[in-house]
Amino acid sequence: MTENLNEVQQKIVNILKISGPSLPVHISKATGVSPLFAGAYLSELYGRGIVKISKLKVGNSPLYFLDGQDAQLERFISYLPEKEREACVLLMKQGLLNDKEQEPAIRVALRNIKDFAIPLNRNNNLVWRYMTYKENQIPYVPQYDEKKIVQEPEKSIEVEKKEDYKKQAVQERAEAKIKPHIISSEELKKQAEKLIEKTLVQEEEPKEIKQKPIKKKKQEEIFLERIKEYLIRKQVEIEKIEKNDKKQVVAVVSINKEKHLLIAYNKRRFDETDLLKAYKKYSHLNLDLYLVAKNDVSPKTKETIRACKRLRAIGMFEEE
């Protein structure tokens, strides 16, 4: 499927193979194209089924990745909202979760983390499976059921009979301090969730991605980038930039190994006046003109171009 990709698209695929899930801004920096065109290329690759898009968002943008790189999305769990992150960590540790056994907030969160939670039907019950979970590797750990929690019996301390009164008094004081502690199901759940979250943070502490502020590009830079992208699609190579401002780009280009002078106008159309000005200003270069505008050339201007090709200078004559 990747055989028919153009040069930029193939470069994007190669970058994703090395870097894994990435944002459009990272693709833009790596390829040298504008963020707008990077997003357009990624959307086209997604439409062709070559790349995948995450439901998880970093800021306002999803992540783009290749098939088989789903597990690498774990690097971005810290960007999930608090309750979704809690549900994801719980599912990651246990592998499978019975939907009915979860508290309402966790049940809602599991439905929102589609990158990580896969729904299964088990005996007409909804069960959530973690994306990398394999049943032969991770045993199913059921949620705590309030009916199944057995309260810990009160511990007894065997007091040895000793003649030494001081030792016996010390042991009695220790016995008085030991009291049974009965944990409710809610407390047990909270302690389990805190322990899971603390363990995950210790294993891999998420690093904040510090992005440098993006400088706002000038209008002439944006226009030049758009012209470059257009010429790439037309397989036209730029050899030299003669002029670049917000109104036009003038450059020497190669078309089928022949040099031409390209003039790209940053306006809807060019007319006969523009043709005449361009010819007068750059006729010394002795190159054919290649004109580009935002819209198609008007019929009147096309007639002028055809007429110019057929016109020849006759010369001066002397009166008798």
C-alpha positions as CSV (number, residue, x, y, z in Angstrom):
1,M,0.0,0.0,0.0
2,T,2.9,2.3,0.6
3,E,4.3,1.9,-3.0
4,N,2.2,4.8,-4.4
5,L,3.2,7.4,-1.8
6,N,4.9,10.6,-2.7
7,E,8.3,11.6,-1.2
8,V,6.9,13.6,1.7
9,Q,4.3,10.9,2.7
10,Q,7.0,8.2,2.6
11,K,9.2,10.3,4.8
12,I,6.3,10.7,7.3
13,V,5.8,6.9,7.4
14,N,9.5,6.4,8.0
15,I,9.5,8.9,10.8
16,L,6.5,7.2,12.5
17,K,8.3,3.8,12.2
18,I,11.2,5.3,14.3
19,S,9.4,7.7,16.6
20,G,6.1,5.9,17.2
21,P,3.0,7.9,18.0
22,S,3.6,11.5,17.1
23,L,1.8,14.9,16.9
24,P,1.4,16.8,13.6
25,V,3.8,19.5,15.0
26,H,6.5,16.9,15.4
27,I,6.0,15.6,11.9
28,S,6.1,19.2,10.6
29,K,9.5,19.8,12.2
30,A,10.9,16.5,11.0
31,T,9.8,16.9,7.4
32,G,10.3,20.7,7.1
33,V,6.7,21.3,5.8
34,S,4.3,23.6,7.5
35,P,2.0,22.2,10.2
36,L,-1.0,22.8,7.9
37,F,0.4,20.6,5.2
38,A,1.7,18.0,7.7
39,G,-1.8,17.7,9.0
40,A,-3.1,17.3,5.4
41,Y,-0.6,14.6,4.6
42,L,-1.4,12.7,7.8
43,S,-5.2,12.9,7.1
44,E,-4.6,11.5,3.6
45,L,-2.5,8.6,5.0
46,Y,-5.3,8.0,7.6
47,G,-7.9,7.9,4.8
48,R,-5.9,5.3,3.0
49,G,-5.6,3.2,6.1
50,I,-1.8,3.6,6.4
51,V,-1.8,5.4,9.7
52,K,-4.1,5.3,12.7
53,I,-5.4,8.2,14.9
54,S,-5.8,8.0,18.7
55,K,-8.9,8.9,20.6
56,L,-6.5,10.3,23.3
57,K,-5.5,13.9,22.7
58,V,-2.4,15.8,23.7
59,G,-3.7,19.4,24.0
60,N,-6.2,19.6,21.2
61,S,-4.5,17.2,18.8
62,P,-4.7,13.4,18.5
63,L,-1.6,11.2,18.0
64,Y,-0.8,9.5,14.7
65,F,0.8,6.1,14.6
66,L,1.2,2.9,12.6
67,D,-0.5,-0.4,12.9
68,G,1.2,-2.4,15.7
69,Q,2.3,0.7,17.7
70,D,-0.9,0.7,19.9
71,A,1.1,-0.3,23.0
72,Q,3.3,2.8,22.7
73,L,0.3,5.0,23.6
74,E,1.0,4.0,27.2
75,R,3.6,6.8,27.2
76,F,0.8,9.3,27.0
77,I,-1.5,8.0,29.7
78,S,-0.6,11.1,31.8
79,Y,-2.6,13.3,29.4
80,L,-5.9,11.5,30.1
81,P,-8.4,13.3,32.4
82,E,-8.1,12.2,36.1
83,K,-10.9,9.6,36.2
84,E,-10.0,8.2,32.8
85,R,-6.4,7.8,33.9
86,E,-7.5,6.1,37.1
87,A,-9.6,3.6,35.2
88,C,-6.8,3.0,32.7
89,V,-4.3,2.3,35.4
90,L,-6.8,-0.1,37.2
91,L,-7.4,-1.9,33.9
92,M,-3.7,-2.1,33.1
93,K,-2.9,-3.8,36.4
94,Q,-5.7,-6.3,36.4
95,G,-6.0,-7.0,32.7
96,L,-9.8,-7.7,32.8
97,L,-12.6,-5.8,34.6
98,N,-16.2,-6.8,34.9
99,D,-18.3,-3.7,34.1
100,K,-21.1,-4.5,36.6
101,E,-18.6,-4.6,39.5
102,Q,-17.2,-1.1,38.9
103,E,-18.4,2.1,40.5
104,P,-20.4,4.4,38.1
105,A,-17.5,6.9,37.6
106,I,-15.1,4.1,36.5
107,R,-17.7,2.5,34.2
108,V,-18.2,5.9,32.4
109,A,-14.4,6.3,32.2
110,L,-13.8,2.9,30.7
111,R,-16.1,3.8,27.9
112,N,-14.0,6.9,27.2
113,I,-10.6,5.3,26.9
114,K,-11.2,3.5,23.6
115,D,-7.5,3.3,22.9
116,F,-6.9,1.1,25.9
117,A,-10.2,-0.6,26.9
118,I,-11.6,-3.3,24.6
119,P,-15.2,-4.4,25.3
120,L,-15.9,-8.2,25.4
121,N,-19.1,-10.2,25.9
122,R,-18.7,-12.9,28.5
123,N,-21.8,-14.9,29.4
124,N,-24.0,-11.9,28.5
125,N,-21.8,-9.7,30.8
126,L,-19.8,-6.7,29.6
127,V,-16.1,-7.2,30.4
128,W,-13.3,-4.8,29.6
129,R,-9.9,-6.1,28.4
130,Y,-6.7,-4.0,28.4
131,M,-5.3,-3.6,24.9
132,T,-2.1,-5.6,25.5
133,Y,-3.7,-8.2,27.9
134,K,-3.3,-11.9,27.1
135,E,-5.3,-14.3,29.3
136,N,-2.5,-16.9,29.4
137,Q,-0.2,-14.3,30.9
138,I,-2.2,-12.2,33.4
139,P,-4.7,-13.9,35.7
140,Y,-8.1,-12.3,36.1
141,V,-8.2,-10.4,39.4
142,P,-11.9,-9.8,40.4
143,Q,-13.0,-6.6,42.0
144,Y,-13.7,-6.5,45.7
145,D,-17.2,-7.7,46.6
146,E,-18.6,-6.3,49.8
147,K,-20.4,-9.6,50.5
148,K,-17.1,-11.5,50.1
149,I,-15.0,-9.3,52.4
150,V,-14.3,-11.2,55.6
151,Q,-13.7,-9.0,58.6
152,E,-10.4,-9.8,60.3
153,P,-11.0,-11.5,63.7
154,E,-9.6,-9.8,66.8
155,K,-6.0,-10.9,67.4
156,S,-5.2,-12.4,70.8
157,I,-1.8,-12.2,72.5
158,E,-0.6,-15.1,74.4
159,V,0.7,-13.9,77.7
160,E,3.4,-16.1,79.0
161,K,3.5,-16.6,82.6
162,K,6.7,-15.1,83.9
163,E,7.8,-14.4,87.4
164,D,9.3,-11.1,86.3
165,Y,6.5,-8.5,86.9
166,K,8.2,-5.8,84.8
167,K,8.2,-7.9,81.6
168,Q,4.6,-8.9,82.1
169,A,3.6,-5.2,82.5
170,V,5.3,-4.3,79.3
171,Q,3.5,-7.1,77.4
172,E,0.1,-6.0,78.9
173,R,0.7,-2.5,77.7
174,A,1.5,-3.8,74.2
175,E,-1.7,-5.9,74.3
176,A,-3.8,-2.9,75.2
177,K,-2.5,-1.0,72.1
178,I,-3.4,-3.8,69.7
179,K,-7.0,-3.3,68.4
180,P,-8.8,-5.0,65.5
181,H,-9.2,-2.7,62.5
182,I,-12.2,-3.5,60.2
183,I,-11.8,-2.0,56.7
184,S,-15.0,-1.3,54.8
185,S,-15.3,-2.1,51.1
186,E,-15.0,1.6,50.1
187,E,-11.9,2.1,52.1
188,L,-10.4,-1.1,50.6
189,K,-11.1,0.2,47.1
190,K,-9.5,3.6,47.8
191,Q,-6.4,2.0,49.2
192,A,-6.1,-0.4,46.3
193,E,-6.5,2.5,43.8
194,K,-3.9,4.6,45.6
195,L,-1.4,1.7,45.6
196,I,-1.9,1.0,41.9
197,E,-1.4,4.7,40.9
198,K,1.6,5.1,43.2
199,T,3.2,1.9,41.7
200,L,2.7,3.1,38.2
201,V,4.2,6.5,38.9
202,Q,7.3,4.8,40.4
203,E,7.7,2.5,37.4
204,E,7.5,5.3,34.8
205,E,7.2,8.9,35.8
206,P,5.6,10.8,33.0
207,K,7.8,13.5,31.5
208,E,6.3,16.8,30.5
209,I,6.9,17.7,26.9
210,K,8.1,21.2,26.8
211,Q,7.4,22.7,23.4
212,K,9.1,25.8,22.3
213,P,6.7,28.6,21.4
214,I,6.1,28.6,17.6
215,K,7.0,31.8,16.0
216,K,4.3,33.3,13.8
217,K,5.4,33.1,10.2
218,K,5.4,36.1,7.9
219,Q,2.9,36.3,5.1
220,E,5.7,35.9,2.4
221,E,7.0,32.8,4.1
222,I,3.6,31.2,4.2
223,F,3.1,32.0,0.5
224,L,6.5,30.6,-0.5
225,E,5.7,27.3,1.4
226,R,2.5,27.0,-0.5
227,I,4.2,27.5,-3.8
228,K,6.9,24.9,-2.9
229,E,4.2,22.4,-2.0
230,Y,2.4,23.1,-5.3
231,L,5.6,22.6,-7.3
232,I,6.4,19.3,-5.5
233,R,3.0,18.0,-6.6
234,K,3.7,19.1,-10.2
235,Q,7.3,17.6,-10.1
236,V,8.8,21.0,-10.7
237,E,12.2,21.7,-9.2
238,I,13.2,25.1,-7.8
239,E,16.8,26.0,-8.7
240,K,17.0,29.6,-7.6
241,I,14.7,32.1,-5.8
242,E,15.0,35.5,-7.6
243,K,12.4,37.3,-5.5
244,N,10.1,36.5,-2.6
245,D,7.6,38.9,-1.0
246,K,3.9,38.8,0.0
247,K,2.8,39.7,-3.5
248,Q,4.8,37.3,-5.7
249,V,7.5,34.6,-5.9
250,V,10.0,34.7,-8.8
251,A,12.3,31.7,-9.3
252,V,14.3,29.8,-11.8
253,V,12.8,26.3,-12.1
254,S,13.5,23.1,-14.0
255,I,10.6,21.5,-15.9
256,N,11.6,18.3,-17.7
257,K,15.3,19.3,-17.4
258,E,14.6,22.6,-19.1
259,K,15.0,26.0,-17.3
260,H,12.0,28.3,-17.0
261,L,11.3,31.5,-15.1
262,L,8.4,31.0,-12.7
263,I,6.3,33.9,-11.5
264,A,3.7,33.1,-8.9
265,Y,1.2,35.8,-8.1
266,N,-0.5,36.0,-4.6
267,K,-3.8,37.0,-6.1
268,R,-6.8,35.4,-7.7
269,R,-5.8,36.1,-11.4
270,F,-3.2,37.8,-13.5
271,D,-4.1,39.8,-16.6
272,E,-2.5,41.3,-19.7
273,T,-0.8,44.1,-17.7
274,D,0.9,41.5,-15.5
275,L,2.1,39.6,-18.6
276,L,3.6,42.7,-20.1
277,K,5.3,43.8,-16.8
278,A,6.8,40.3,-16.3
279,Y,8.1,40.2,-19.9
280,K,9.8,43.6,-19.7
281,K,11.4,43.0,-16.3
282,Y,12.8,39.6,-16.9
283,S,13.3,39.4,-20.7
284,H,17.1,39.8,-20.1
285,L,17.1,36.3,-18.6
286,N,16.1,34.8,-22.0
287,L,13.8,32.2,-20.3
288,D,10.3,31.1,-21.0
289,L,7.8,32.3,-18.5
290,Y,5.9,29.9,-16.2
291,L,3.0,31.8,-14.6
292,V,1.0,30.7,-11.5
293,A,-2.0,32.2,-9.9
294,K,-4.7,31.1,-7.4
295,N,-7.4,30.6,-10.1
296,D,-7.5,29.5,-13.7
297,V,-6.4,32.0,-16.4
298,S,-9.3,34.1,-17.8
299,P,-10.3,33.4,-21.5
300,K,-9.2,36.9,-22.5
301,T,-5.7,36.4,-21.0
302,K,-5.4,33.0,-22.7
303,E,-6.2,34.7,-26.1
304,T,-3.4,37.2,-25.4
305,I,-0.9,34.5,-24.7
306,R,-1.8,32.6,-27.9
307,A,-1.5,35.8,-29.9
308,C,1.9,36.6,-28.4
309,K,3.2,33.2,-29.6
310,R,2.1,33.9,-33.2
311,L,3.2,37.6,-33.4
312,R,6.5,38.5,-35.1
313,A,8.2,41.9,-35.6
314,I,8.2,42.9,-39.3
315,G,10.6,45.9,-39.0
316,M,10.6,49.5,-40.2
317,F,9.8,50.7,-43.7
318,E,10.9,53.9,-45.4
319,E,8.4,56.2,-47.1
320,E,9.1,57.1,-50.7
